[in-house]
Amino acid sequence: MYMPTPYATKPAGNKANAYARIGLETSVMSASPHQLVAMLLDGAKAAICMARYHMTNGDIPAKGLAITKAINIVGHGLKGGLDTTPDDSPAGKMVVTLTALYDHIVRCLLNANIRNDPTLLDEAERLIDSRAEVWRKLGSLTQQQGMQSPSAAI
């Protein structure tokens, strides 16, 4: 009887996953702050697309996992990265606006999961798409001008 050991080789699929992970880690390590935010937004959008797919196919557990992933990206990755120190500067006001936006997206995702409502997924995706486009443009502009990223507004 074959008993795998901890040293047994992994199937080829795991090797492909390892290469993909390394590629992602390399991208993250070399990304600007603007690119990191855009990557998080893209990850949330991908999770929403998977949730929609699973919702359409009636796979409730997979839908729940995909929505949870999107919620974690928005609620912890994006919102958690905001500098919430209160201040009346333009950057401070932008943080307040982004916090409200991220909270709204999380509520849309939670309600989409509870109600099995694809229109709420559409709304969350639309809001994420608009933010991602802004961050990409801001990143391009900043890179062209050789400026530093504003640290408060993720």
Order of alpha helices (4+ residues) and beta strands (2+ residues): alpha-alpha-alpha-alpha-alpha
